[in-house]
Amino acid sequence: MEINTLRVLITLISFIVFVGIMVWVWRRRDAIDFKEAAKLPFEEK
């Protein structure tokens, strides 16, 4: 396997992982949980 082929494969895998994370973050089902988590640093206890 050539080094350029390996570089292309790693780039494609990284892009697929990135897109997967973005889809996971932007799903509506999890949006409420993320909004609540975003407010945690500002809560006073």
HELIX and SHEET records of a PDB file:
HELIX    1   1 ILE A    3  TRP A   26  1                                  24    
HELIX    2   2 ARG A   28  LYS A   39  1                                  12    
HELIX    3   3 LEU A   40  PHE A   42  5                                   3    
END                                                                             
